[in-house]
Amino acid sequence: MLCLLATLFIVGCSTTMYNADGTKMTKEQIRAARTQHVLDGIANRQFKINVDRMYPSRMPAKHLSTLYSLEVKGDTIVSYLPYFGRAYSVPYGGGKGLNFIGIMNYYEPRQVKKNEIIVDIGVENEEDTYVYSLSIFDNGNTDINVHSRNRELIMFSGVME
């Protein structure tokens, strides 16, 4: 009886995707649609990555319960990320850290594997100069490395919307 209830719950919570003509999509079609969505977002410079884990250089990894994100909108980057680590030179009180909106100096995507694209983004604000290196996989999973002139490297992982 318990197995039957669990099965009904799982089946009831599953999502089904449909084509424009109303037919059910296959797993391959869903995967292809997701890949195309990721590629379009990178090419159009319009995507958002919801971050769920961070990997500070000198500390253990931490799961993030708050909705942190990195968003690219044309030539603008919206960074809403936490920072834990060593800071070499920052304003009194810690400054903005990785919470800012900035104009990108450069945006360079390159295909490194069949299912992975690396996007390097350079941005600076009044506090620091940053290089965001995004490893974006065709399923939307993303690893983010943030290099800074005044802070230690920090890494994040998340999923593209």
VMD Tcl script that draws the C-alpha trace (Angstrom):
set ca {
  {0.00 0.00 0.00}
  {2.82 2.39 0.91}
  {4.62 1.62 -2.38}
  {1.43 2.35 -4.32}
  {1.01 5.75 -2.61}
  {4.67 6.63 -3.23}
  {4.36 5.67 -6.91}
  {1.19 7.75 -7.33}
  {2.87 10.72 -5.66}
  {5.92 10.53 -7.92}
  {3.84 10.12 -11.07}
  {1.58 12.98 -10.03}
  {4.53 15.31 -9.43}
  {6.34 14.55 -12.68}
  {6.23 17.15 -15.44}
  {5.48 16.37 -19.04}
  {6.49 18.57 -21.95}
  {4.50 18.80 -25.15}
  {5.32 19.86 -28.73}
  {3.49 22.74 -30.40}
  {1.10 20.24 -31.99}
  {0.15 18.83 -28.58}
  {2.09 15.56 -28.81}
  {4.23 14.42 -25.91}
  {7.95 15.16 -26.28}
  {10.49 12.33 -26.10}
  {13.52 12.51 -23.78}
  {15.71 13.27 -26.81}
  {13.43 16.13 -27.86}
  {13.45 17.56 -24.34}
  {17.26 17.31 -24.20}
  {17.56 18.99 -27.63}
  {15.19 21.79 -26.60}
  {17.16 22.38 -23.39}
  {20.44 22.45 -25.31}
  {19.01 24.94 -27.80}
  {17.75 27.14 -24.95}
  {21.24 27.17 -23.40}
  {22.93 27.96 -26.74}
  {20.43 30.74 -27.52}
  {20.97 32.32 -24.09}
  {24.74 32.36 -24.55}
  {24.57 33.68 -28.12}
  {22.02 36.40 -27.24}
  {23.75 37.34 -23.96}
  {20.47 36.80 -22.11}
  {20.59 34.25 -19.30}
  {20.39 33.82 -15.56}
  {22.20 31.23 -13.45}
  {20.68 30.34 -10.09}
  {23.54 29.44 -7.77}
  {23.09 26.73 -5.13}
  {26.65 25.91 -3.92}
  {29.82 27.86 -3.27}
  {33.39 26.65 -2.95}
  {35.62 29.15 -1.10}
  {39.37 28.64 -1.51}
  {40.20 27.98 2.13}
  {36.92 26.63 3.47}
  {34.68 23.64 2.82}
  {31.91 23.88 0.23}
  {28.63 25.37 1.41}
  {25.07 24.82 0.21}
  {23.30 28.13 -0.36}
  {19.70 28.37 0.78}
  {19.18 31.97 -0.33}
  {18.44 32.71 -3.98}
  {21.83 33.87 -5.28}
  {22.32 34.38 -8.99}
  {24.45 35.65 -11.84}
  {22.60 37.27 -14.72}
  {23.77 38.50 -18.13}
  {21.59 41.07 -19.89}
  {23.17 42.24 -23.13}
  {26.32 44.10 -22.14}
  {25.43 44.17 -18.42}
  {26.19 41.64 -15.69}
  {24.15 41.44 -12.48}
  {26.19 39.66 -9.83}
  {24.36 38.70 -6.64}
  {26.80 36.24 -5.07}
  {28.17 35.77 -1.54}
  {31.88 35.98 -0.84}
  {33.86 34.05 1.78}
  {37.62 34.12 1.66}
  {40.69 36.27 2.01}
  {40.46 39.85 0.83}
  {43.74 41.63 0.13}
  {42.49 45.16 -0.26}
  {38.84 46.16 0.19}
  {37.00 49.29 1.33}
  {36.21 49.78 4.99}
  {33.30 47.54 5.98}
  {34.00 44.99 3.26}
  {32.57 46.86 0.31}
  {30.16 45.40 -2.22}
  {31.97 42.11 -2.68}
  {30.28 40.22 -5.52}
  {26.98 42.14 -5.28}
  {26.93 44.69 -8.08}
  {25.67 45.60 -11.54}
  {28.36 46.36 -14.09}
  {29.07 46.84 -17.78}
  {31.11 43.97 -19.24}
  {34.54 44.84 -20.66}
  {34.49 41.63 -22.68}
  {32.32 38.56 -23.27}
  {34.12 35.63 -24.89}
  {32.31 32.29 -25.37}
  {34.28 29.32 -26.71}
  {33.32 25.69 -27.28}
  {35.74 23.39 -25.42}
  {33.86 20.10 -25.62}
  {30.82 18.83 -27.45}
  {28.59 19.56 -24.46}
  {30.50 22.42 -22.76}
  {30.99 26.09 -23.54}
  {33.24 28.36 -21.48}
  {32.27 32.02 -21.31}
  {34.85 34.47 -19.97}
  {33.44 37.79 -18.78}
  {35.51 40.75 -17.66}
  {33.97 43.49 -15.54}
  {35.18 46.15 -13.17}
  {33.61 48.50 -10.69}
  {34.92 51.18 -8.36}
  {36.22 48.50 -5.94}
  {37.84 45.80 -8.06}
  {38.39 44.07 -11.40}
  {36.76 40.66 -11.93}
  {36.95 37.81 -14.41}
  {34.00 35.43 -14.35}
  {34.75 32.14 -16.08}
  {31.53 30.18 -16.68}
  {31.61 26.51 -17.69}
  {28.12 26.00 -19.11}
  {27.02 22.50 -20.04}
  {24.30 21.70 -22.56}
  {21.90 20.65 -19.78}
  {22.21 24.08 -18.13}
  {24.47 23.04 -15.25}
  {27.09 25.71 -14.70}
  {30.35 26.12 -12.78}
  {31.47 29.68 -12.09}
  {35.03 30.72 -11.18}
  {35.44 34.31 -10.02}
  {38.94 35.75 -10.19}
  {39.49 39.11 -8.56}
  {42.46 41.43 -8.21}
  {41.76 42.10 -4.51}
  {40.20 38.83 -3.33}
  {40.96 35.12 -3.43}
  {39.41 32.89 -6.07}
  {35.93 31.58 -5.26}
  {33.85 29.07 -7.20}
  {30.11 28.49 -7.47}
  {27.80 25.96 -9.12}
  {24.24 26.35 -10.29}
  {21.75 25.89 -13.09}
  {20.81 28.17 -15.97}
  {17.12 29.11 -15.99}
}
mol new
graphics top color blue
foreach p $ca { graphics top sphere $p radius 0.5 }
foreach p [lrange $ca 0 end-1] q [lrange $ca 1 end] { graphics top cylinder $p $q radius 0.2 }
display resetview
